[in-house]
C-alpha cells in the first residue's frame, strides 16, 4: 500500500506541475521556461518514473489476488480432503461392522442349514430330538435366526417383484386362466384374509423355523388383493389356481406347530407346486389360518378383521379350483417330557370335519389332496401307496411336478352332505365324543352356519366358473358301490332343488362313472324332477358327443 500511496502522490505532482508550467510560459524562452516546459514543478518526479511504478503496482495487485485465491482453493481442497477422509473412515467402519455382522449371520445360517441338511435323512422324531438337544436357548436362537433369514430373503424377492413395470402387472399373462377358473372370487376373499407366499414358507422350513402368527408375518410375505397378480402372472395350469389351502390339526392351543413338524410336511408339496410357476416373481399363495388371520391377543382392529375373515373361511375350501391339502396322516407326538397338548386325529376334529365336507361339495377332482395317500413325513414306516418313489435309504421322495403331486396325493371325494345332514352328523358326533373342537362347542354353531351359507353359494356361483359350462361334476367318484354315498347324494340334490336360485341359469349335473344301479339312477332322477334350475342330470354311461367334450373340459 505504501507503493500505491507513492504512486498517487507522484501522479498528482506531475499533473499539477504540467498545468502550472503551461500557464506561466511567456512568448519568450529562457532558462526558466525551459524548466517549466519540462512539465515538472520543483520537487516533482520526471514522467519516466510513473510508468514503472504503475506496472509494479498492477503486477503486485494481480499477484496478491492470485495468492489469495490460491490460498482459498488450497484451504477448500484441504477441508474437502479431510471430509472425504472422515467419510471414508466412517464408511469403512460401517462396512467392517456390516460385513462382520453379515459374516456372522451367514455363518450362523450356514450352520443351521448344514445341520438341517444333515438331519433331513433322519426320521421326524430323530430330527426334533437333534434340534432340541442343545437346549431351549439354542433352539430359540435357531428359530430367531431362521425367521430373520427367511424374512430377508423374502424382502429381496418382494422388492424385485414390485420393481416390475406397471404394464407387466396390469397385463397379467395368466389373466385369462385366472378369470376362467374363479380368480375374481379369490380376490374378493383377500379383502379380509392374507395368503402367504409359498417361497417364504419353504425358506422357513429349510432353515428349521416355525410358522409365525399373522401379526409377525413379514409384510413382504403376505399376498393380498394388491399383489394377487403374482398368483396369476406365471401360472398356466388348467383346472386349478396357484393356491394351496391347508386343512390340519392344531397341536397346541397357543401354537399349531411349535416344533415345525407340520411345516416340514408341507414344504415338499410347496416346492413341487412352485416348479409349475413360470417366473421368479410368481408364486403359490398358501391359506394357513395361523398365518393368514390375526391371532390372540388381538387389537380391536385385528379382532374385527379376524371375524370378517372367519365368515369367508368356507369359500377357500368350497372353491372348485383351489388346492386343498388335508394333513390327515398320523400326527406327530412331540418330544419326551414335552408332548403336544392335542394329538386328536384329524378326522375327529370339528373344524377338520367341516373343512373336509366343504371341500367335497364342488371341488375339481385334481384339487383335493390327502397326505394319507402319500407319506410326506420322514417317518418312512407307514404303508405307502404303490406309486411312491423312495430314496436309496428307503425314505419317500415327493414328486417334483404338479402332475406328480396330483397322482400321489389325489383323494377321492365323498358324496356331499346337505346342510341338514351335516348339522345332524356334527351334533351327533359331538354329543358322542367322537368329534371335538379345540376351543369350545360354541364353534359348532359357527361351522354349521358357515356350511349352510357356503353350500348354497357353492351351487349357485361356482358351476358357472367351470370354463363357463355351468356344470357340477361328480364324474367317476364310485358312489354307486356304497348305499350311504347314494343316500347322501340324493339328499344333497333334493336340498339344491329347494334352496338354490341358480342365478347364472340352469345347471347340468354329471354323475356318470359312479356305477349306480338302476334303482339309484331312478332315485337321483326323482330328486331333481321338475326343477327348472337343473337342465340335465347325467347318470348313465351313454353320454353324447357334446357331453363327452364337456367332461374333458371339466
Buried (B, 14 or more C-beta within 10 A) or exposed (E): EEEEEBBEEBBEBBEEBBEBBEEEEEEEEEEEBEEBEBBBBEEBBEEEEBEEBEEEBEEEEEEEEEEEEEEEEEEEEEEEEEEEEEEEEEEEEEEEEEEEEEEEBEEBBEEBBEBBEEBEEBBBBEBBBBBBEEEEEEBEBBBEBBBBBBBBBBBEBBEEBEEBEEEBBEEBBBBEBBEBBBBEBBBEBBEBBBBBBBBBBBBBBBBBBBBBBBEEBBEBBBBBEEBBBBBBBBBBBEBBBBBBBBBBBBBBEEBBBBBBBBBBBBBBBBBBBBBBBBBEBBBBBBBBBBBBBBBEEBEEEBEEBBEEBBBBBBBBBBBBBBBBBBBBBBBBBBBEEEEBEBEBEBBBBBBBBBBBBBBBBBBBBBBBBBBBBBBBBBBBEEEBEEEBEEEEEEBBEBBEEBEBBBBBBBBEBBBBBBBEBBBEBBBEBBEEEEBBBBEEEEBBEBBBBBBBBBBBBBBBBBBBBBBEBBBBBBBBBEBBEBEEBBBBBBBBBBBBBEBBEBEBEEBBBBBBBBBBEEEBBEBBEEBBEEBEBBBEBBBEEEBEEEBEEBBEEB
